[in-house]
Amino acid sequence: MTYKQRLKSEGYARYRGAVDASVYEYFNCDCSWKAEWYLKDGHYRCCGCKEKCETREPDGFQLFLDLN
């Protein structure tokens, strides 16, 4: 099972919002073009490279309005 498959099986959903460059600067990311972020309960995880960065800090991630 790949890391991406494991995230999906744990209930993470693909984060499709915009991610600010400051997030990649914080992680000192050299391959931001490969980033694939997943989100669950305010926990962001990336599976774009071997580093598998993660954060609970929402700064730099596009916020969505709850229209319910």
The first five atom37 places (N, CA, C, CB, O) and aatype in JSON, in Angstrom:
{
  "aatype": [12, 16, 18, 11, 5, 1, 10, 11, 15, 6, 7, 18, 0, 1, 18, 1, 7, 0, 19, 3, 0, 15, 19, 18, 6, 18, 13, 2, 4, 3, 4, 15, 17, 11, 0, 6, 17, 18, 10, 11, 3, 7, 8, 18, 1, 4, 4, 7, 4, 11, 6, 11, 4, 6, 16, 1, 6, 14, 3, 7, 13, 5, 10, 13, 10, 3, 10, 2],
  "atom_mask": [
    [1, 1, 1, 1, 1],
    [1, 1, 1, 1, 1],
    [1, 1, 1, 1, 1],
    [1, 1, 1, 1, 1],
    [1, 1, 1, 1, 1],
    [1, 1, 1, 1, 1],
    [1, 1, 1, 1, 1],
    [1, 1, 1, 1, 1],
    [1, 1, 1, 1, 1],
    [1, 1, 1, 1, 1],
    [1, 1, 1, 0, 1],
    [1, 1, 1, 1, 1],
    [1, 1, 1, 1, 1],
    [1, 1, 1, 1, 1],
    [1, 1, 1, 1, 1],
    [1, 1, 1, 1, 1],
    [1, 1, 1, 0, 1],
    [1, 1, 1, 1, 1],
    [1, 1, 1, 1, 1],
    [1, 1, 1, 1, 1],
    [1, 1, 1, 1, 1],
    [1, 1, 1, 1, 1],
    [1, 1, 1, 1, 1],
    [1, 1, 1, 1, 1],
    [1, 1, 1, 1, 1],
    [1, 1, 1, 1, 1],
    [1, 1, 1, 1, 1],
    [1, 1, 1, 1, 1],
    [1, 1, 1, 1, 1],
    [1, 1, 1, 1, 1],
    [1, 1, 1, 1, 1],
    [1, 1, 1, 1, 1],
    [1, 1, 1, 1, 1],
    [1, 1, 1, 1, 1],
    [1, 1, 1, 1, 1],
    [1, 1, 1, 1, 1],
    [1, 1, 1, 1, 1],
    [1, 1, 1, 1, 1],
    [1, 1, 1, 1, 1],
    [1, 1, 1, 1, 1],
    [1, 1, 1, 1, 1],
    [1, 1, 1, 0, 1],
    [1, 1, 1, 1, 1],
    [1, 1, 1, 1, 1],
    [1, 1, 1, 1, 1],
    [1, 1, 1, 1, 1],
    [1, 1, 1, 1, 1],
    [1, 1, 1, 0, 1],
    [1, 1, 1, 1, 1],
    [1, 1, 1, 1, 1],
    [1, 1, 1, 1, 1],
    [1, 1, 1, 1, 1],
    [1, 1, 1, 1, 1],
    [1, 1, 1, 1, 1],
    [1, 1, 1, 1, 1],
    [1, 1, 1, 1, 1],
    [1, 1, 1, 1, 1],
    [1, 1, 1, 1, 1],
    [1, 1, 1, 1, 1],
    [1, 1, 1, 0, 1],
    [1, 1, 1, 1, 1],
    [1, 1, 1, 1, 1],
    [1, 1, 1, 1, 1],
    [1, 1, 1, 1, 1],
    [1, 1, 1, 1, 1],
    [1, 1, 1, 1, 1],
    [1, 1, 1, 1, 1],
    [1, 1, 1, 1, 1]
  ],
  "atom_positions": [
    [[0.85, -1.18, 0.0], [0.0, 0.0, 0.0], [0.9, 1.25, 0.0], [-0.97, -0.01, 1.24], [1.82, 1.36, 0.81]],
    [[0.63, 2.15, -0.91], [1.42, 3.38, -0.97], [0.96, 4.35, 0.12], [1.3, 4.04, -2.36], [-0.1, 4.18, 0.72]],
    [[1.78, 5.35, 0.35], [1.45, 6.37, 1.36], [0.14, 7.07, 1.0], [2.59, 7.4, 1.48], [-0.69, 7.33, 1.87]],
    [[-0.04, 7.38, -0.29], [-1.27, 8.04, -0.74], [-2.49, 7.14, -0.48], [-1.17, 8.39, -2.24], [-3.52, 7.63, -0.03]],
    [[-2.38, 5.87, -0.77], [-3.48, 4.93, -0.52], [-3.78, 4.84, 0.98], [-3.13, 3.54, -1.08], [-4.94, 4.76, 1.38]],
    [[-2.72, 4.85, 1.79], [-2.91, 4.78, 3.24], [-3.66, 6.01, 3.75], [-1.56, 4.65, 3.96], [-4.56, 5.89, 4.58]],
    [[-3.29, 7.2, 3.24], [-3.99, 8.42, 3.65], [-5.47, 8.33, 3.3], [-3.36, 9.65, 2.97], [-6.32, 8.67, 4.12]],
    [[-5.77, 7.88, 2.1], [-7.17, 7.75, 1.68], [-7.92, 6.75, 2.55], [-7.24, 7.32, 0.2], [-9.07, 6.99, 2.92]],
    [[-7.27, 5.65, 2.89], [-7.93, 4.64, 3.73], [-8.15, 5.14, 5.15], [-7.1, 3.36, 3.76], [-9.05, 4.66, 5.85]],
    [[-7.34, 6.12, 5.58], [-7.51, 6.71, 6.91], [-8.52, 7.85, 6.91], [-6.17, 7.2, 7.43], [-8.74, 8.47, 7.95]],
    [[-9.12, 8.13, 5.76], [-10.16, 9.15, 5.7], [-9.7, 10.51, 5.23], [0.0, 0.0, 0.0], [-10.47, 11.47, 5.27]],
    [[-8.48, 10.62, 4.78], [-7.98, 11.9, 4.25], [-8.57, 12.11, 2.86], [-6.42, 11.92, 4.19], [-8.75, 11.16, 2.09]],
    [[-8.87, 13.36, 2.54], [-9.38, 13.74, 1.23], [-8.37, 14.65, 0.55], [-10.77, 14.43, 1.34], [-7.67, 15.41, 1.22]],
    [[-8.3, 14.57, -0.75], [-7.37, 15.41, -1.52], [-7.73, 16.87, -1.31], [-7.41, 15.05, -3.04], [-8.89, 17.26, -1.5]],
    [[-6.77, 17.66, -0.93], [-6.96, 19.1, -0.75], [-6.76, 19.75, -2.11], [-5.97, 19.69, 0.33], [-5.68, 19.64, -2.69]],
    [[-7.78, 20.43, -2.61], [-7.72, 20.99, -3.95], [-7.68, 22.51, -3.95], [-8.91, 20.52, -4.74], [-7.8, 23.14, -5.01]],
    [[-7.49, 23.11, -2.8], [-7.39, 24.56, -2.71], [-5.98, 25.03, -3.02], [0.0, 0.0, 0.0], [-5.06, 24.24, -3.21]],
    [[-5.83, 26.34, -3.06], [-4.53, 26.94, -3.33], [-3.64, 26.86, -2.09], [-4.7, 28.41, -3.77], [-4.1, 27.02, -0.96]],
    [[-2.37, 26.6, -2.33], [-1.37, 26.55, -1.26], [-0.36, 27.66, -1.55], [-0.67, 25.13, -1.17], [0.25, 27.7, -2.61]],
    [[-0.2, 28.55, -0.59], [0.69, 29.7, -0.75], [2.15, 29.25, -0.75], [0.45, 30.73, 0.37], [2.51, 28.24, -0.15]],
    [[2.97, 30.02, -1.43], [4.41, 29.72, -1.5], [5.06, 29.7, -0.12], [5.12, 30.75, -2.39], [6.07, 29.03, 0.08]],
    [[4.49, 30.44, 0.84], [5.05, 30.48, 2.19], [5.06, 29.1, 2.86], [4.27, 31.46, 3.06], [5.93, 28.82, 3.69]],
    [[4.11, 28.25, 2.51], [4.07, 26.89, 3.06], [5.3, 26.11, 2.61], [2.77, 26.15, 2.62], [5.95, 25.43, 3.41]],
    [[5.62, 26.23, 1.34], [6.78, 25.51, 0.8], [8.09, 26.12, 1.32], [6.76, 25.54, -0.73], [9.08, 25.4, 1.52]],
    [[8.09, 27.41, 1.54], [9.27, 28.05, 2.13], [9.48, 27.56, 3.55], [9.13, 29.59, 2.1], [10.61, 27.29, 3.96]],
    [[8.4, 27.44, 4.31], [8.48, 26.96, 5.7], [9.1, 25.56, 5.76], [7.08, 26.95, 6.34], [9.94, 25.28, 6.61]],
    [[8.68, 24.69, 4.84], [9.2, 23.32, 4.81], [10.51, 23.2, 4.04], [8.17, 22.39, 4.2], [11.08, 22.12, 3.92]],
    [[10.99, 24.33, 3.51], [12.21, 24.34, 2.7], [12.1, 23.31, 1.58], [13.46, 24.05, 3.58], [13.02, 22.52, 1.34]],
    [[10.96, 23.34, 0.89], [10.62, 22.36, -0.13], [11.27, 22.72, -1.47], [9.1, 22.27, -0.29], [11.12, 23.83, -1.98]],
    [[12.0, 21.76, -2.02], [12.63, 21.94, -3.32], [11.79, 21.39, -4.47], [13.98, 21.27, -3.33], [12.13, 21.6, -5.63]],
    [[10.71, 20.71, -4.16], [9.9, 20.1, -5.23], [8.42, 20.41, -5.03], [10.12, 18.58, -5.28], [7.59, 19.49, -5.02]],
    [[8.09, 21.68, -4.87], [6.69, 22.07, -4.66], [5.8, 21.72, -5.84], [6.62, 23.56, -4.39], [4.59, 21.58, -5.67]],
    [[6.38, 21.58, -7.02], [5.58, 21.22, -8.19], [5.03, 19.8, -8.09], [6.41, 21.37, -9.47], [4.11, 19.44, -8.82]],
    [[5.59, 18.98, -7.21], [5.13, 17.6, -7.03], [4.12, 17.47, -5.89], [6.32, 16.7, -6.77], [3.6, 16.38, -5.66]],
    [[3.85, 18.54, -5.19], [3.03, 18.48, -3.98], [1.62, 17.96, -4.25], [2.94, 19.85, -3.35], [0.97, 18.35, -5.21]],
    [[1.17, 17.06, -3.38], [-0.2, 16.57, -3.35], [-0.63, 16.57, -1.89], [-0.34, 15.13, -4.0], [-0.24, 15.71, -1.12]],
    [[-1.44, 17.55, -1.53], [-1.86, 17.7, -0.15], [-3.16, 16.97, 0.11], [-2.01, 19.18, 0.21], [-4.05, 16.93, -0.74]],
    [[-3.26, 16.38, 1.3], [-4.47, 15.7, 1.76], [-4.86, 16.31, 3.1], [-4.25, 14.15, 1.87], [-4.0, 16.75, 3.87]],
    [[-6.16, 16.32, 3.39], [-6.68, 16.99, 4.57], [-7.67, 16.1, 5.31], [-7.34, 18.32, 4.18], [-8.49, 15.42, 4.7]],
    [[-7.56, 16.13, 6.63], [-8.52, 15.45, 7.5], [-8.53, 16.16, 8.84], [-8.18, 13.93, 7.67], [-7.5, 16.26, 9.51]],
    [[-9.68, 16.66, 9.24], [-9.85, 17.3, 10.55], [-8.78, 18.35, 10.84], [-9.82, 16.26, 11.64], [-8.24, 18.4, 11.95]],
    [[-8.48, 19.2, 9.86], [-7.52, 20.27, 10.06], [-6.06, 19.84, 10.04], [0.0, 0.0, 0.0], [-5.18, 20.62, 10.38]],
    [[-5.8, 18.62, 9.64], [-4.45, 18.09, 9.56], [-4.08, 17.93, 8.09], [-4.32, 16.73, 10.33], [-4.7, 17.14, 7.37]],
    [[-3.08, 18.67, 7.64], [-2.65, 18.66, 6.25], [-1.43, 17.77, 6.11], [-2.35, 20.09, 5.76], [-0.48, 17.88, 6.88]],
    [[-1.44, 16.88, 5.11], [-0.31, 16.0, 4.84], [-0.01, 16.03, 3.34], [-0.59, 14.55, 5.32], [-0.92, 16.02, 2.51]],
    [[1.26, 16.06, 3.02], [1.69, 16.07, 1.62], [2.33, 14.73, 1.29], [2.68, 17.25, 1.34], [3.08, 14.17, 2.09]],
    [[2.03, 14.24, 0.1], [2.67, 12.99, -0.34], [3.35, 13.18, -1.69], [1.63, 11.84, -0.42], [3.41, 12.26, -2.49]],
    [[3.86, 14.38, -1.93], [4.49, 14.68, -3.2], [5.92, 14.19, -3.32], [0.0, 0.0, 0.0], [6.41, 14.0, -4.44]],
    [[6.6, 13.98, -2.21], [7.98, 13.5, -2.25], [8.25, 12.65, -1.0], [9.0, 14.69, -2.35], [7.35, 12.39, -0.21]],
    [[9.49, 12.24, -0.84], [9.84, 11.35, 0.27], [9.77, 12.01, 1.64], [11.21, 10.83, 0.07], [9.73, 11.31, 2.65]],
    [[9.74, 13.35, 1.71], [9.71, 14.05, 2.99], [8.38, 13.89, 3.73], [9.99, 15.53, 2.78], [8.35, 13.87, 4.96]],
    [[7.28, 13.77, 2.99], [5.93, 13.58, 3.57], [5.62, 14.62, 4.65], [5.8, 12.16, 4.15], [5.32, 14.27, 5.8]],
    [[5.7, 15.88, 4.28], [5.48, 16.98, 5.22], [4.05, 16.97, 5.74], [5.78, 18.34, 4.55], [3.13, 16.53, 5.06]],
    [[3.89, 17.46, 6.96], [2.56, 17.56, 7.55], [2.5, 18.73, 8.51], [2.17, 16.25, 8.27], [3.51, 19.12, 9.11]],
    [[1.29, 19.29, 8.65], [1.09, 20.42, 9.55], [-0.38, 20.51, 9.97], [1.54, 21.73, 8.87], [-1.27, 20.02, 9.28]],
    [[-0.6, 21.14, 11.09], [-1.96, 21.47, 11.53], [-2.21, 22.97, 11.39], [-2.17, 21.02, 13.0], [-3.3, 23.46, 11.67]],
    [[-1.2, 23.68, 10.96], [-1.28, 25.13, 10.81], [-1.96, 25.48, 9.48], [0.13, 25.78, 10.88], [-1.43, 25.14, 8.42]],
    [[-3.13, 26.14, 9.52], [-3.85, 26.44, 8.29], [-3.3, 27.64, 7.51], [-5.28, 26.68, 8.6], [-3.74, 27.89, 6.39]],
    [[-2.34, 28.36, 8.08], [-1.79, 29.52, 7.37], [-1.17, 29.08, 6.05], [-0.73, 30.24, 8.24], [-0.37, 28.15, 6.0]],
    [[-1.57, 29.76, 4.98], [-1.05, 29.46, 3.66], [-1.93, 28.53, 2.84], [0.0, 0.0, 0.0], [-1.7, 28.33, 1.65]],
    [[-2.95, 27.97, 3.49], [-3.9, 27.11, 2.78], [-5.2, 27.89, 2.56], [-4.16, 25.78, 3.57], [-5.72, 28.52, 3.48]],
    [[-5.71, 27.83, 1.34], [-6.93, 28.54, 1.0], [-8.09, 28.07, 1.88], [-7.27, 28.34, -0.48], [-8.32, 26.87, 2.03]],
    [[-8.81, 29.03, 2.45], [-9.97, 28.71, 3.27], [-11.22, 28.63, 2.41], [-10.15, 29.76, 4.38], [-11.35, 29.36, 1.43]],
    [[-12.13, 27.75, 2.77], [-13.38, 27.6, 2.06], [-14.54, 27.96, 2.96], [-13.54, 26.17, 1.52], [-14.5, 27.68, 4.16]],
    [[-15.56, 28.57, 2.41], [-16.75, 28.91, 3.18], [-17.66, 27.68, 3.28], [-17.5, 30.1, 2.53], [-17.86, 26.97, 2.29]],
    [[-18.19, 27.44, 4.46], [-19.15, 26.36, 4.65], [-20.53, 26.91, 4.31], [-19.11, 25.8, 6.11], [-21.06, 27.76, 5.03]],
    [[-21.11, 26.44, 3.23], [-22.38, 26.99, 2.76], [-23.58, 26.2, 3.26], [-22.39, 27.01, 1.25], [-24.69, 26.41, 2.78]],
    [[-23.39, 25.32, 4.21], [-24.51, 24.54, 4.77], [-25.3, 25.35, 5.77], [-24.01, 23.26, 5.44], [-26.27, 24.86, 6.34]]
  ]
}
